[in-house]
Amino acid sequence: MTDVLIGSAPATTAGAKVKLALWRAVRTLIQGIAAAFPSAGAGTVVLSTGYWETFVYACLAALITAVVSFLQNVASFLPDDPTQKPAV
């Protein structure tokens, strides 16, 4: 179970690992920006700011999450995720 939760992107070469990690990070960024739209509305109440300012904060959080996702997926010291097939 631990390998599945913290596993890195499986790949046969370092270049393939970086490429797969980059695509996963882009996917995470897109998901985060999509989630920023509805969360920015609630954030205006919590932060007492305008919608677009809160939206920018949420997008910044999505960007940070995508960078962390990339680092996790490219890390060679983590075990490969056993639920994924290696990229060629």
MIDOSE-1310 file (N, C-alpha, C; in nm, 2 decimals, decimal comma, always signed):
residues 88
mtdv	+0,08/-0,12/+0,00/+0,00/+0,00/+0,00/+0,09/+0,13/+0,00; +0,20/+0,12/+0,07/+0,28/+0,24/+0,08/+0,34/+0,27/-0,06; +0,38/+0,17/-0,13/+0,44/+0,20/-0,27/+0,34/+0,26/-0,36; +0,21/+0,23/-0,34/+0,10/+0,29/-0,42/+0,09/+0,44/-0,39
ligs	+0,09/+0,47/-0,26/+0,07/+0,61/-0,21/+0,18/+0,70/-0,24; +0,31/+0,65/-0,22/+0,42/+0,74/-0,23/+0,51/+0,70/-0,35; +0,47/+0,61/-0,43/+0,55/+0,56/-0,54/+0,58/+0,66/-0,64; +0,70/+0,65/-0,71/+0,74/+0,74/-0,81/+0,68/+0,69/-0,95
apat	+0,70/+0,77/-1,05/+0,65/+0,73/-1,18/+0,74/+0,61/-1,23; +0,68/+0,50/-1,27/+0,76/+0,39/-1,32/+0,81/+0,42/-1,46; +0,94/+0,39/-1,49/+0,99/+0,41/-1,62/+1,12/+0,32/-1,64; +1,15/+0,30/-1,76/+1,27/+0,22/-1,79/+1,40/+0,30/-1,80
taga	+1,38/+0,43/-1,83/+1,50/+0,52/-1,84/+1,47/+0,65/-1,76; +1,58/+0,72/-1,73/+1,56/+0,84/-1,65/+1,48/+0,95/-1,73; +1,51/+0,95/-1,86/+1,43/+1,05/-1,95/+1,29/+1,02/-1,95; +1,25/+0,89/-1,96/+1,11/+0,85/-1,96/+1,05/+0,88/-1,83
kvkl	+1,12/+0,87/-1,72/+1,07/+0,90/-1,59/+1,04/+1,05/-1,58; +1,13/+1,13/-1,62/+1,11/+1,28/-1,62/+0,99/+1,32/-1,71; +0,98/+1,26/-1,83/+0,87/+1,29/-1,92/+0,73/+1,25/-1,85; +0,73/+1,13/-1,80/+0,60/+1,09/-1,73/+0,57/+1,18/-1,61
alwr	+0,67/+1,21/-1,53/+0,65/+1,30/-1,42/+0,60/+1,43/-1,46; +0,66/+1,49/-1,57/+0,61/+1,62/-1,62/+0,47/+1,61/-1,66; +0,43/+1,51/-1,73/+0,29/+1,50/-1,77/+0,19/+1,48/-1,65; +0,24/+1,41/-1,55/+0,16/+1,39/-1,43/+0,14/+1,52/-1,36
avrt	+0,25/+1,60/-1,36/+0,25/+1,73/-1,29/+0,15/+1,83/-1,36; +0,15/+1,82/-1,50/+0,06/+1,91/-1,58/-0,08/+1,87/-1,55; -0,11/+1,74/-1,54/-0,24/+1,69/-1,51/-0,28/+1,74/-1,37; -0,19/+1,73/-1,27/-0,22/+1,78/-1,14/-0,25/+1,93/-1,14
liqg	-0,18/+2,01/-1,22/-0,20/+2,15/-1,23/-0,34/+2,18/-1,29; -0,37/+2,11/-1,39/-0,50/+2,13/-1,46/-0,62/+2,10/-1,36; -0,60/+1,99/-1,28/-0,70/+1,95/-1,18/-0,71/+2,06/-1,08; -0,60/+2,12/-1,03/-0,60/+2,22/-0,93/-0,66/+2,35/-0,98
iaaa	-0,63/+2,39/-1,10/-0,70/+2,51/-1,16/-0,85/+2,49/-1,17; -0,89/+2,37/-1,22/-1,03/+2,34/-1,23/-1,10/+2,35/-1,09; -1,03/+2,30/-0,99/-1,08/+2,31/-0,85/-1,08/+2,45/-0,79; -0,99/+2,54/-0,85/-0,98/+2,67/-0,80/-1,11/+2,75/-0,83
fpsa	-1,18/+2,72/-0,94/-1,30/+2,80/-0,97/-1,40/+2,80/-0,86; -1,45/+2,68/-0,82/-1,55/+2,68/-0,71/-1,49/+2,71/-0,57; -1,37/+2,68/-0,55/-1,31/+2,70/-0,41/-1,28/+2,85/-0,39; -1,26/+2,93/-0,50/-1,24/+3,07/-0,49/-1,36/+3,14/-0,43
gagt	-1,48/+3,09/-0,47/-1,60/+3,15/-0,42/-1,61/+3,14/-0,27; -1,58/+3,02/-0,22/-1,58/+3,00/-0,07/-1,47/+3,08/-0,01; -1,36/+3,09/-0,08/-1,24/+3,16/-0,02/-1,26/+3,30/+0,00; -1,35/+3,36/-0,08/-1,38/+3,51/-0,06/-1,43/+3,54/+0,07
vvls	-1,51/+3,45/+0,13/-1,57/+3,46/+0,26/-1,46/+3,45/+0,37; -1,38/+3,35/+0,35/-1,27/+3,32/+0,45/-1,16/+3,42/+0,45; -1,12/+3,46/+0,33/-1,01/+3,56/+0,32/-1,05/+3,70/+0,32; -1,17/+3,73/+0,30/-1,22/+3,87/+0,29/-1,15/+3,94/+0,17
tgyw	-1,14/+3,87/+0,06/-1,08/+3,93/-0,06/-1,18/+3,91/-0,18; -1,15/+3,97/-0,29/-1,23/+3,95/-0,41/-1,21/+3,81/-0,47; -1,31/+3,78/-0,56/-1,31/+3,64/-0,62/-1,18/+3,62/-0,70; -1,14/+3,71/-0,78/-1,02/+3,68/-0,87/-0,89/+3,68/-0,79
etfv	-0,88/+3,76/-0,68/-0,76/+3,75/-0,59/-0,76/+3,61/-0,53; -0,87/+3,57/-0,48/-0,87/+3,43/-0,42/-0,85/+3,33/-0,52; -0,90/+3,34/-0,64/-0,87/+3,25/-0,75/-0,72/+3,24/-0,78; -0,65/+3,35/-0,78/-0,50/+3,35/-0,80/-0,43/+3,28/-0,69
yacl	-0,48/+3,29/-0,56/-0,42/+3,22/-0,45/-0,44/+3,07/-0,47; -0,56/+3,03/-0,51/-0,59/+2,89/-0,54/-0,51/+2,83/-0,65; -0,48/+2,91/-0,75/-0,40/+2,87/-0,87/-0,25/+2,86/-0,82; -0,21/+2,95/-0,74/-0,07/+2,94/-0,68/-0,06/+2,81/-0,60
aali	-0,16/+2,77/-0,52/-0,16/+2,65/-0,45/-0,16/+2,53/-0,55; -0,23/+2,54/-0,66/-0,23/+2,43/-0,76/-0,09/+2,42/-0,82; -0,02/+2,53/-0,84/+0,11/+2,52/-0,90/+0,21/+2,46/-0,81; +0,20/+2,49/-0,68/+0,29/+2,43/-0,58/+0,26/+2,28/-0,57
tavv	+0,14/+2,24/-0,58/+0,10/+2,10/-0,57/+0,16/+2,03/-0,69; +0,15/+2,09/-0,81/+0,20/+2,03/-0,93/+0,36/+2,01/-0,92; +0,43/+2,11/-0,87/+0,57/+2,10/-0,85/+0,60/+1,98/-0,76; +0,53/+1,97/-0,65/+0,55/+1,86/-0,55/+0,52/+1,73/-0,62
sflq	+0,42/+1,72/-0,70/+0,38/+1,60/-0,77/+0,50/+1,56/-0,87; +0,55/+1,66/-0,94/+0,66/+1,63/-1,03/+0,78/+1,57/-0,95; +0,82/+1,64/-0,84/+0,93/+1,59/-0,76/+0,91/+1,45/-0,71; +0,79/+1,42/-0,66/+0,76/+1,29/-0,61/+0,77/+1,19/-0,73
nvas	+0,72/+1,22/-0,84/+0,72/+1,12/-0,95/+0,85/+1,10/-1,02; +0,94/+1,20/-1,00/+1,07/+1,19/-1,06/+1,18/+1,13/-0,96; +1,14/+1,13/-0,84/+1,24/+1,08/-0,73/+1,28/+0,94/-0,75; +1,40/+0,92/-0,76/+1,45/+0,78/-0,79/+1,46/+0,70/-0,66
flpd	+1,47/+0,76/-0,55/+1,48/+0,69/-0,42/+1,35/+0,63/-0,37; +1,24/+0,67/-0,43/+1,11/+0,62/-0,40/+1,08/+0,49/-0,48; +1,01/+0,40/-0,43/+0,98/+0,28/-0,51/+0,88/+0,31/-0,62; +0,89/+0,23/-0,73/+0,80/+0,25/-0,84/+0,66/+0,22/-0,80
dptq	+0,56/+0,29/-0,85/+0,42/+0,27/-0,82/+0,38/+0,13/-0,88; +0,35/+0,03/-0,81/+0,32/-0,10/-0,87/+0,19/-0,11/-0,94; +0,11/+0,00/-0,93/-0,02/-0,01/-1,00/-0,01/+0,05/-1,14; +0,11/+0,10/-1,18/+0,14/+0,16/-1,31/+0,23/+0,07/-1,39
kpav	+0,22/+0,08/-1,52/+0,31/+0,01/-1,61/+0,43/+0,11/-1,64; +0,55/+0,06/-1,66/+0,66/+0,14/-1,69/+0,65/+0,21/-1,83; +0,68/+0,34/-1,83/+0,68/+0,41/-1,96/+0,80/+0,36/-2,04; +0,79/+0,35/-2,17/+0,89/+0,31/-2,26/+0,97/+0,43/-2,31
